[in-house]
Amino acid sequence: MAANTLPDPVDLSHHLSRSTKAREASSIKQFYKYFLIPGIGQLAGGLPNPNYFPYDTLEAKVALPNRWKPTPNRPVDPPSAELASTTLSDALPSTRVVVPHFSGNSDPLHTIDLVTALQYGTAQGYPSLYYFIRQFTLENLHPTIPYKGGAEIVLTCGSTDGFSKTIQALSNEWSEDWNPIDERPGLLVEEFCYMNAIQAARPRGLGIVPVAIDDEGMLVSGKGGLEDVLENWDFSKGRRPHLMYTVTIGQNPTSGTLSVQRRKEIYALCVKYDIIIIEDDPYWYLQFPSASSSAPAAPPAKSSGFEFLDSLIPSYLSIDYQGRVVRLDTFSKTIAPGCRLGWITAQPALIERLLRITETSTQQPSGFVQSMVAELIMGPQGHSDGGRGGAADGSGWKVDGWVRWLEGLRGNYERRMNAMCDVLASGKHLVKAGRRTSFNEVTSDDEWAVIEKAKIYDFVRPLGGMFVWVRFDFQTHPLHSRVPLPRLARALWVFWTAKPYLVLASPGTVFAPTEEIRERDAWQCFRLCFAACNENELEDFSRRFADGAQAFWRIKKKEKIDELLKDEEPPSDAAAEGMDAGLAILTGFC
């Protein structure tokens, strides 16, 4: 479709909160564009003198973009030697990045130095980094956004900050003490989901509305699916939800990966019911072809310019012809969580409102972080620039280096995923051997053995992300008729934390958005992360998890369960939710 025939994004201003509609451009921030006029006599702003900044340069030893070995972009059968290898680390090529005090470049879109980075700045983000991310987002990540004019971006202090600002912009606060029930907004979420989002939305009074999932992700139809929830909405619970929060690649915690066809079906329902999709995708680059049994996807209508990016399942933005997708991206999984840097991509009218929120809250991400990331990727912008970028020759990684870095990261995480899953697969059955009580049909000693196999847990090898979602069958435990099954699950979690196993898994209750789901089956599940532990510990930790489960299934005395839980006081519902939320923070940032 030609650019001039694309539809305009729809007007979503009726979803803006009262406070967001009332926001005006900062009277201070509007001066910034004048600060950038070459030769201007600066007597207006309250900016400190950059000569008095105590930092003369920022320097770091950093990786070259080819540090990690990629894996194939398409499924390989049988797996190649490179893919099957569990040796995750190669040599560690590195170089030195330097952010100078003054770059000598007067063009703000090509300036990376401490004079500008450590000053007050625009809410959109450090100009040079904002310009790079915007270009990369619109030309390489999402080159086929199907509405006129395309999307816009704003930098954030990570995805959590982006989500907080998005729900602030798109929902009014609601209280049962002050507001009628028909004004209560709702947030659609996956049946198991990242609880930080829930903890941000619930205090604003949003009703949390779970939608059933399968191994792929959110269900479109069937009992508890999106269509069922929306068509049969109970208005005594509030307005029909107008916001959806979803993690579509390597979903946290279940690791589901949503297909393009499923996205189209969900998007059609969101158009029908006027729902805004908040797409949080910190794991988008971590898609694992080795776990896929399906044929390669059809090539995109417009190439990103990189085979690796073209091989990825595209964002909801690629089908967003109405401009109702707000996408959250982050550097947390590609550089480091502590840098607290990300960006929001959405239609320009929504970004403009998010800018107004940013002007009077975070203002912009840390100048230290923005300048270091900009120098790493973009490098010095001229002969007089004293900076040094992340490439071996002192230039920046550029777009191709950044993509090569992402591809290498995917390779290492894919190898980690396969290493953990191979161990888990070997330990999910409990094998029991015995003797026959009758010899009527025995013809040789080999036939005396009786082998029983009981599956104690199962999992699906993830197509993306950092997690393996393990579901246990406590009905197969010898004590299943004498001990309540949720109590068995709690005892298993404690059992893992003691010698000789000493391994910690995230209980599924951490990710249950409602009490009903907590009680129904969340206790049967555990989330394992193959990302954080050291390479030489990954298989050992995975084996401890499997061995611990095997040993727990050999416990036949109820007294042993009581002993394991003797120091475990059952918490109140409120305390349990607080504990789970706290554990969620420790076990899985977006």
Buried (B, 14 or more C-beta within 10 A) or exposed (E): EEEEEBEEBBEBEEBBBEEBEEBEEBEEBEEBEEBBEEEEEEEEEEEEEBEEBEEEEBBBEBBBBBBBBBBBBEBBEEBEEBBBBEEBEEEEEBBEBBBBBBBBBEEBEBBBBBBBBBBBBBBBBBBBBBBBBBEBBBBBBBBBBBBBEBBBBBBBBBBBBBBBBBBBBBBBBBEEEEBEEEEBBBBBBBBBBBBBBBBBBBEBBBBBBBBBBBBBBBBBEEEEBBBBBBEEBEEEEBBBBBBBBBBBBBBBBBBBBBBBEBBEBBBEBBBEBBBBBBBBBBBBBBBBBBBBEEEEBEEBEEEBEBEBBBBBBBBBBBBBBBBBBBBBBBBBBBBEBEBBBBBBBBBEBBBBBBBBBBBEEBBBBBBBBBBBBBBBBBBBBEEEBBBBBBBEEBBBBBBEBBBBBBBBBBBBBBBBBBBBBBBBEEBBBBEEEEEEEEEEEEEEEEEEEEEEEBEBBBBBBBBBBBBBBBBBBBEBBBBEEEBEBBBBBBBBBBBBEEEEBEBBBBBBBBBBBBEEBBEEBBBBBBBBBBBEBEBEEBBEBBBBBBBBBBBBBEBEEEEBBEEBBEEEEEEEEEEBBEBBBEBBBEBBBB
